[in-house]
Amino acid sequence: MQQILGAMRKAVADYDMIQNGDGIAVGVSGGKDSLVLLAGLAHLKKFIGIDYQLVALTIDPCFHGRQTDYTAVTGLCGRLGIPHIIRRSQLGEILLVERKEKNPCSLCARMRRGMLHDMAKEEGCNKIALGHHRDDAVETFLMNLMHEGRLGSFQPVSYLSRKDLTMIRPLCLSTERDVASCARREGLPVVGKNCPVDGATTRQETKQWLREAEKEKFPGISKKLFGAICRAHLSGW
């Protein structure tokens, strides 16, 4: 956790992510990234010298018409002293049954994001924290380049004018390996994915391409690409 906290503290300082009085809604899917983010923000609050409040927000897509069991996540939130609000949705029904989307990931993400924004406003929050890490930024950069012919990635901090919310990504300087290691060492209650298209996405293909490139021809390529993103100040990096 110490390595994650160090990277988070640097990200908060470098990108001026958090100020006194902020109400931060943490998007918690139950995956390793969001749980490390939640625990990290809770621990960071103890020593960073910034007064902010946290609330954990979970949107259950209810794939296959079944509710996901988030009991262990709620227990973690209780131990951290953070309220946990779960909203059950019909995303699974809408995307896979009614619309019969073959590649629903992008639309699903947009719909979940919109619901998350509404929940954050309902809870009186002015910021939303998401668990995207450094490798996510590199993968997004490559997908934008290869599929859309443009240079860019998501931003460490972005203002959503339509909702008057600021989106922050405190794990943006941490690698996926460090995040996964932290989740294991801390014994965080990761909730298994039940998405029917998990593992068959463009992002997964990009992740696999990077892994193979790292092993076979271009050692350190992810770190080098991330350095290039930062040196070029792409997307506010």
VENDA-V174461 format. One record per backbone hydrogen bond with DSSP energy under -0.5 kcal/mol. CO is the residue of the C=O (numbers start at 1). NH is the residue of the N-H. If there is no record, write none. Layout:
CO|NH + CO|NH
//
This chain:
1|5 + 2|6 + 3|7 + 4|8 + 5|9 + 6|10 + 7|11 + 8|12 + 9|13 + 10|14 + 11|15 + 12|17 + 13|16 + 19|22 + 22|24 + 22|53 + 23|25 + 23|126 + 23|127 + 24|26 + 24|55 + 25|27 + 25|129 + 26|28 + 26|57 + 27|29 + 30|191 + 31|35 + 32|36 + 33|37 + 34|38 + 35|39 + 36|40 + 37|41 + 38|42 + 39|43 + 40|44 + 41|45 + 43|46 + 44|47 + 44|48 + 50|52 + 51|21 + 51|22 + 53|24 + 54|83 + 55|26 + 56|85 + 57|28 + 58|60 + 58|87 + 59|61 + 60|89 + 61|92 + 62|65 + 63|66 + 68|70 + 70|74 + 71|75 + 72|76 + 73|77 + 74|78 + 75|79 + 76|80 + 77|81 + 77|82 + 78|81 + 83|56 + 84|86 + 85|58 + 86|88 + 87|60 + 90|94 + 91|95 + 92|96 + 92|97 + 93|97 + 93|98 + 94|99 + 95|101 + 104|108 + 105|109 + 106|110 + 107|111 + 108|112 + 109|113 + 110|114 + 111|115 + 112|116 + 113|117 + 114|118 + 115|119 + 116|120 + 117|121 + 118|122 + 119|123 + 120|125 + 121|124 + 126|166 + 127|25 + 128|168 + 129|27 + 130|171 + 133|137 + 134|138 + 135|139 + 136|140 + 137|141 + 138|142 + 139|143 + 140|144 + 141|145 + 142|146 + 143|147 + 143|148 + 144|148 + 144|150 + 145|149 + 150|152 + 156|169 + 158|167 + 159|161 + 160|163 + 160|164 + 160|165 + 165|160 + 165|167 + 166|128 + 167|158 + 168|130 + 169|172 + 171|134 + 171|174 + 174|134 + 175|179 + 176|180 + 177|181 + 178|182 + 179|183 + 180|184 + 181|185 + 182|186 + 183|187 + 183|188 + 184|187 + 188|190 + 190|192 + 195|198 + 197|200 + 201|205 + 202|206 + 203|207 + 204|208 + 205|209 + 206|210 + 207|211 + 208|212 + 209|213 + 210|214 + 211|215 + 212|216 + 213|217 + 213|218 + 218|221 + 220|224 + 221|225 + 222|226 + 223|227 + 224|228 + 225|229 + 226|230 + 227|231 + 228|232 + 229|234 + 230|233 + 233|236 + 234|237
//
